[in-house]
Amino acid sequence: MHVDRVSKTFGDTVAVREASFEVERGEIVALLGPSGCGKSTTLRVLAGFEHPDEGVVRINGETAVDASVWRPPERRRIGMVPQDFALFPHLSVADNIGFGLSSGHHAWWRRPLRRLRGVEAPPRVREMLELVGLEDFGERFPHELSGGEAQRVALARALAPQPAAVLLDEPFSNLDQNLRASLRLAMRNILKSANTAAVFVTHDREEALSLADRVAVMRDGTIEQIGAPDDIYYRPGTRFIGTFVGDANILPGQRVRGGAETELGFVVLGNQSAVEGSDSFDILLRPEQLALKPTDPGDPASARVISSEYYGHDQVVRVRLPSGGEVETRLRTEVVWHPDDSVSVVVLDDAVAFPR
């Protein structure tokens, strides 16, 4: 899928502004951003539900839309998984999956007596049931499914016609929080097994970083940065991205040779060119890029632990610095920290700098 400078307005509101990105076969790309940033509108333009004001969309090498071409949704070879899954309540799981197949398969699920006659589901339907791990669910109906099972049926239905790309709109928003982590892995495995291009929309940073091969962060209709999850997380291109995709400590810094001087001491800058010519700027450090060491409680240069949240596998410790500023750290649990512990804060990794 190739998207080039796509824009869309509604009246005076710019919903999408010159969005450009590509998705290769077998690749999963997340459109991540806050509500109202244009990510769902972008998805609707790709699906053919909205006409862009300008720009080009090519799917599997064929032009879906440009200044002179418009292909309707049914001619784009796009599979769609809507936010509410939109399963047909009067059709079984197998019938739902077979709905979008060729006319011969349509004839299969429309046969009113097929169950009485023992007519078997087409091979493609059985293949999709196996792919999503629901081999024994073909005769069930949507009201008999859990949220996770309904999601997998919706995905199987989208993949059944062998589309060039699959679009997913907030695929986990209707699911219980406790199910999301396991279902993210299951969905990623299914999409990778299908070897199709996939684009999904989410406002949840954990979903984007854990499921996608690349993440496109949107703000006010514009894609501010697109890259691998670790690039987006550890090398954000803007202050907004840095604070949106993860917990962040923002500290003032002064330029010195080779890096910056901060209240935590000297730090190396991973993006010195971003603040070229500036003597003062802000730096960003993730909580896991900081460590704590115990100090003498009487040392006036010591920081103080003000809160600690213990999770078993790690702990989140908030520290007040001598200046009165605060930083958050995420640490392993060999040493458990408690409020009022006297500590020093150690920087473990390069920082990212942003102009003030």
Residue pairs with C-beta under 8 A, 6 or more apart in sequence:
1 22
1 23
1 46
1 57
1 58
1 59
1 60
1 164
1 165
1 197
1 199
2 22
2 56
2 57
2 58
2 59
3 19
3 20
3 21
3 22
3 42
3 46
3 55
3 56
3 57
4 20
4 55
4 56
4 57
4 58
5 18
5 19
5 20
5 54
5 55
5 56
6 16
6 18
6 19
6 20
6 42
6 45
6 52
6 54
6 55
6 56
6 57
7 14
7 16
7 17
7 18
7 19
7 52
7 53
7 54
7 55
8 14
8 15
8 16
8 38
8 41
8 42
8 45
8 50
8 51
8 52
8 53
9 15
9 53
14 220
14 221
15 38
15 41
15 221
16 38
16 41
16 42
16 45
16 52
16 221
17 38
17 220
17 221
17 222
18 55
18 222
19 38
19 42
19 55
19 218
19 221
19 222
19 223
20 223
21 29
21 216
21 223
21 226
23 29
23 165
23 197
23 198
23 199
24 197
25 195
25 196
25 197
26 192
26 195
26 196
26 197
27 197
27 198
27 213
27 214
28 188
28 191
28 192
28 198
28 199
28 200
28 211
28 212
28 213
28 214
29 197
29 198
29 199
29 200
29 212
29 213
29 214
29 215
29 216
29 226
30 199
30 200
30 201
30 202
30 207
30 208
30 211
30 212
30 214
30 215
30 216
31 39
31 42
31 43
31 199
31 200
31 201
31 202
31 216
31 218
32 39
32 202
32 203
32 205
32 208
32 215
32 216
32 217
32 218
32 245
33 39
33 203
33 217
33 218
33 219
33 244
34 203
34 219
34 244
35 203
37 218
37 219
37 220
37 221
38 218
38 220
38 221
38 222
39 201
39 202
39 203
39 218
40 169
40 170
40 201
41 50
42 201
42 218
43 167
43 169
43 199
43 201
44 50
45 51
45 52
45 57
45 65
46 57
46 64
46 78
46 165
46 167
46 199
47 73
47 76
47 78
47 80
47 167
48 64
48 65
48 71
48 72
48 73
48 76
48 78
49 73
51 65
51 70
52 65
54 67
55 65
55 66
56 63
56 65
56 66
57 63
57 64
57 65
57 66
58 64
59 76
59 77
59 78
59 164
59 165
60 77
60 164
60 165
62 71
63 69
63 71
64 71
64 76
65 71
76 164
77 161
77 163
77 164
77 165
78 163
78 164
78 165
78 166
78 167
79 100
79 157
79 158
79 159
79 161
79 163
79 165
79 166
79 167
79 196
80 158
80 166
80 167
80 168
80 169
81 151
81 154
81 155
81 158
81 166
81 167
81 168
81 169
81 171
82 154
82 169
83 169
83 170
83 171
83 173
83 174
84 174
85 150
85 151
85 153
85 154
85 174
86 154
87 96
87 142
87 145
87 150
87 153
87 154
87 157
88 95
88 96
88 99
88 142
89 141
89 142
89 143
90 141
91 99
91 109
91 141
91 142
92 138
92 139
92 140
92 141
93 129
93 134
93 137
93 138
93 139
93 140
93 141
93 142
93 145
93 153
94 109
94 121
94 125
94 129
94 138
94 139
95 109
96 142
96 153
96 157
97 125
97 128
97 129
97 153
97 156
97 157
97 160
98 105
98 106
98 108
98 109
98 121
98 122
98 124
98 125
98 160
99 106
99 109
99 157
100 157
100 158
100 160
100 161
101 122
101 124
101 125
101 160
101 161
104 122
105 122
105 124
105 125
108 114
108 119
108 121
108 122
111 117
111 119
115 139
120 126
121 129
121 138
124 160
125 138
125 160
126 135
126 138
128 156
128 157
128 159
128 160
129 135
129 137
129 138
129 156
131 156
131 159
131 190
131 193
131 194
132 152
132 153
132 155
132 156
132 190
133 152
133 186
134 149
134 152
134 153
134 156
137 145
137 149
137 153
142 150
142 153
145 153
147 174
147 175
147 176
147 179
148 175
148 179
148 183
148 186
151 171
151 172
151 175
151 183
151 187
152 186
152 187
152 190
155 166
155 168
155 171
155 187
155 190
155 191
158 166
159 166
159 190
159 194
159 196
162 196
163 196
164 196
164 197
165 196
165 197
165 198
165 199
166 191
166 194
166 196
166 197
166 198
166 199
167 198
167 199
167 200
168 198
168 199
168 200
168 201
169 200
169 201
170 201
170 202
170 203
171 187
171 200
171 202
172 180
172 183
172 184
172 202
172 204
172 207
175 183
180 207
181 210
184 207
184 210
184 211
185 210
187 211
188 210
188 211
191 198
200 211
200 212
202 208
205 244
205 245
205 246
208 215
208 229
208 245
209 215
209 229
209 232
209 233
209 245
210 229
212 229
213 228
214 226
214 227
214 228
214 229
215 226
215 227
215 228
215 229
215 232
215 245
216 223
216 225
216 226
217 223
217 224
217 225
217 226
217 232
217 241
217 244
217 245
218 224
219 240
219 244
224 237
224 238
224 240
224 241
225 232
225 236
225 237
225 238
225 241
227 235
232 241
232 245
233 245
233 246
233 286
234 270
234 286
234 352
235 270
235 271
235 352
236 242
236 245
236 284
236 352
238 354
239 250
239 282
239 284
239 354
242 248
242 284
242 352
242 354
243 250
243 284
246 286
247 286
247 287
247 328
247 330
248 284
248 285
248 286
249 284
249 285
249 286
249 287
249 290
249 327
249 328
250 282
250 283
250 284
251 262
251 263
251 264
251 282
251 283
251 285
251 325
251 327
252 262
252 263
252 280
252 281
252 282
252 283
253 260
253 261
253 262
253 267
253 280
253 281
253 282
253 283
253 351
253 353
254 260
254 261
254 262
254 279
254 280
255 275
255 278
255 279
255 280
255 281
256 266
258 266
258 268
259 266
259 267
259 268
259 269
259 272
259 351
260 266
260 267
260 269
260 281
260 283
260 351
260 353
262 283
262 351
263 321
263 322
263 323
263 325
264 285
264 290
264 321
264 327
264 345
264 346
264 347
265 347
267 283
267 285
267 347
267 350
267 351
268 350
268 351
269 275
269 283
269 350
269 351
269 352
269 353
270 350
270 351
270 352
271 352
271 353
272 353
274 352
274 353
274 354
274 355
275 281
275 353
275 354
275 355
278 355
278 356
280 356
281 353
281 354
281 355
281 356
282 353
282 354
282 355
282 356
283 351
283 352
283 353
283 354
284 351
284 352
284 353
284 354
285 327
285 347
285 349
285 351
286 330
286 349
287 316
287 327
287 328
287 329
287 330
288 329
288 330
288 331
289 347
289 348
289 349
289 351
290 327
290 329
290 345
290 346
290 347
290 348
291 329
291 331
291 345
291 346
291 348
292 305
292 317
292 319
292 329
292 331
292 335
292 337
292 343
292 344
292 345
292 346
293 343
293 344
293 346
294 341
294 342
294 343
295 301
295 302
295 342
295 343
295 344
296 302
296 342
297 342
299 342
300 322
301 322
301 344
302 322
302 342
302 343
302 344
303 319
303 320
303 321
303 322
303 342
303 343
303 344
303 345
304 319
304 320
304 340
304 341
304 342
304 343
305 317
305 318
305 319
305 337
305 338
305 339
305 340
305 341
305 343
306 318
306 319
306 320
306 326
306 339
307 317
307 318
307 339
308 315
308 316
308 317
308 318
308 336
308 337
308 338
308 339
309 315
309 316
309 317
310 333
310 336
312 333
313 333
314 330
314 331
314 332
314 333
315 330
315 331
315 332
315 333
315 336
315 337
316 328
316 329
316 330
316 331
317 328
317 329
317 330
317 331
317 337
318 326
318 327
318 328
318 329
319 326
319 327
319 328
319 329
319 343
319 345
320 326
321 327
321 345
327 345
329 345
331 337
337 343
